[in-house]
Amino acid sequence: MFALGAAVLRPLQDDDAEALVALLGNDREAVLQMSHMPYPCTLESAREWIALRTQPGASTFAITRTADGTFLGTIGFGGLPEMPAVGYWIGRPYWSQRYATEALQMIIVYVRRLGAKGLQAETFPENPASARVLAKCGFHDRGIGRRNYPARGGLCQVHIHILHFATYDATRAAEPKEGTLS
């Protein structure tokens, strides 16, 4: 486990599917902010989504509340080891409470320790809140691109965000309070 303030990251588990459905089930707007979750989010689709993200070598974590362990969302990274892509989501009841920012700060510290040169992320144009989280954590919007996301109907416009660790002010991301991600 890895903790910072109000959020804790722990490995994503199969039994998180029910909590995922409780947060996303019929929330079309929230599901549409995710690149690969089909709508509606059913127990079967949540289990499939988790199974893909808990395979050996996967780096996806549950975001939980420090105070009581409540499941809030997920965050993960993958792709090129020198510049992995990061993605995250937070359930609607927990939006605007800094959980996404804290989780991203923990991932930045972790990925930097792994020797990566930076991180990249994408946001959909209709999700400015996620773009603000990235900006708070030092990412820069590098413009518009297109990606194929079948769960969203195919080719989609995305904003591309980059964080280069060489120019990143490490004092912006607090060090974790306890534990390590594993």
C-alpha positions in Angstrom: 0.0 0.0 0.0 1.0 3.5 -0.7 -0.6 6.5 1.1 -0.6 10.3 0.8 -3.1 12.4 2.8 -6.6 11.2 2.3 -5.9 8.5 -0.3 -4.3 5.1 -0.3 -3.3 3.0 -3.3 -3.5 -0.8 -3.1 -3.4 -3.5 -5.8 -6.7 -3.8 -7.7 -8.5 -7.0 -6.8 -11.2 -9.2 -8.4 -13.6 -8.4 -5.6 -13.5 -4.7 -6.4 -15.9 -5.4 -9.2 -19.0 -4.8 -7.0 -17.7 -1.4 -5.8 -16.8 -0.5 -9.4 -20.4 -1.3 -10.5 -21.8 0.6 -7.5 -19.9 3.7 -8.6 -20.3 3.4 -12.4 -23.3 1.2 -13.0 -25.8 3.6 -14.7 -23.6 6.7 -14.6 -23.3 7.2 -18.4 -21.4 10.5 -18.0 -18.8 9.0 -15.7 -18.3 5.8 -17.9 -17.8 8.0 -21.0 -14.8 9.6 -19.3 -13.1 6.2 -19.3 -11.5 5.0 -22.4 -12.2 1.3 -22.2 -15.3 0.7 -19.9 -18.5 -0.2 -21.8 -21.8 1.3 -20.9 -23.7 0.2 -18.9 -21.1 -1.0 -16.4 -22.3 -4.4 -15.4 -20.8 -6.9 -12.9 -19.6 -9.0 -15.9 -17.9 -6.0 -17.7 -16.4 -4.8 -14.5 -14.9 -8.2 -13.8 -13.5 -8.3 -17.4 -12.1 -4.8 -17.0 -10.4 -5.8 -13.7 -9.1 -9.1 -15.2 -7.3 -7.2 -17.9 -5.7 -4.9 -15.4 -4.6 -7.5 -12.9 -2.6 -9.7 -15.2 1.1 -10.3 -14.4 3.0 -7.1 -15.2 -0.1 -4.9 -14.9 0.2 -1.7 -12.8 -3.3 -0.8 -11.8 -4.3 0.1 -8.3 -7.5 0.7 -6.3 -7.8 4.2 -4.9 -9.2 4.0 -1.4 -9.9 6.4 1.3 -7.3 6.4 4.1 -9.9 6.9 6.9 -12.1 3.8 6.2 -10.8 1.9 3.1 -13.8 3.0 0.9 -13.2 2.2 -2.8 -13.0 5.5 -4.7 -11.7 4.5 -8.1 -8.6 3.3 -9.9 -5.3 4.5 -11.3 -2.8 2.7 -13.4 0.0 3.0 -15.9 1.6 1.0 -18.7 3.1 1.1 -22.2 6.6 2.2 -22.9 8.8 1.9 -19.8 10.6 5.2 -20.5 7.3 7.2 -20.9 4.3 5.1 -19.7 0.7 6.3 -20.1 -1.3 6.9 -16.9 -5.1 6.7 -16.6 -7.4 7.1 -13.6 -11.1 7.5 -12.7 -12.9 8.5 -9.5 -16.5 7.6 -8.7 -18.9 10.6 -8.9 -19.6 10.8 -5.2 -15.8 11.5 -4.6 -15.2 14.1 -7.4 -13.6 17.4 -6.4 -12.2 16.1 -3.2 -8.5 15.8 -4.3 -8.4 12.0 -4.4 -7.4 11.9 -8.1 -4.7 14.5 -7.5 -3.3 12.6 -4.6 -3.4 9.3 -6.4 -1.7 10.8 -9.5 1.0 12.3 -7.2 1.7 8.9 -5.8 2.0 7.4 -9.2 4.4 10.1 -10.4 6.7 9.4 -7.5 6.5 5.6 -8.1 7.0 5.8 -11.9 9.9 8.2 -11.4 11.6 5.8 -9.0 11.2 3.1 -11.7 13.5 5.2 -13.9 11.0 6.5 -16.4 11.7 9.8 -18.1 8.1 11.0 -17.7 4.4 10.2 -18.0 1.8 10.8 -20.7 -2.0 10.9 -20.4 -5.0 11.6 -22.5 -8.3 13.4 -21.6 -11.5 13.7 -23.6 -12.3 17.3 -24.5 -15.5 17.1 -22.5 -13.5 16.2 -19.3 -11.8 19.5 -18.3 -11.7 18.3 -14.6 -9.3 15.5 -15.5 -7.2 18.0 -17.5 -7.0 20.2 -14.4 -5.9 17.3 -12.2 -3.1 16.6 -14.7 -2.1 20.3 -14.8 -2.0 20.5 -11.0 0.5 17.6 -11.1 2.8 19.3 -13.6 1.5 17.8 -17.0 1.4 20.1 -20.0 -1.3 19.9 -22.7 0.5 19.1 -25.9 -2.6 19.4 -28.2 -5.2 17.3 -29.8 -4.9 13.8 -31.2 -7.1 10.9 -32.2 -7.3 7.5 -30.6 -9.4 4.4 -31.4 -11.6 3.6 -28.3 -14.2 1.0 -29.4 -16.1 1.3 -26.0 -16.6 4.9 -27.0 -17.7 4.2 -30.6 -14.3 4.2 -32.3 -12.0 7.1 -33.3 -12.2 9.9 -30.6 -10.6 13.2 -30.2 -8.3 13.5 -27.1 -6.0 16.0 -25.5 -2.5 14.7 -25.0 -0.7 15.6 -21.8 3.0 15.1 -21.0 5.0 15.3 -17.9 8.8 15.2 -18.4 10.6 14.4 -15.1 13.7 16.3 -16.1 11.7 19.6 -16.0 9.3 18.6 -13.3 9.6 20.2 -9.9 9.7 17.2 -7.6 8.7 19.3 -4.6 5.2 19.6 -6.1 4.5 15.9 -5.5 4.7 15.0 -1.8 6.6 11.9 -0.9 4.4 9.0 0.3 3.7 8.7 4.0 4.0 4.9 4.2 4.7 1.7 2.3 5.6 1.1 -1.3 3.6 0.2 -4.3 4.1 -3.4 -5.4 
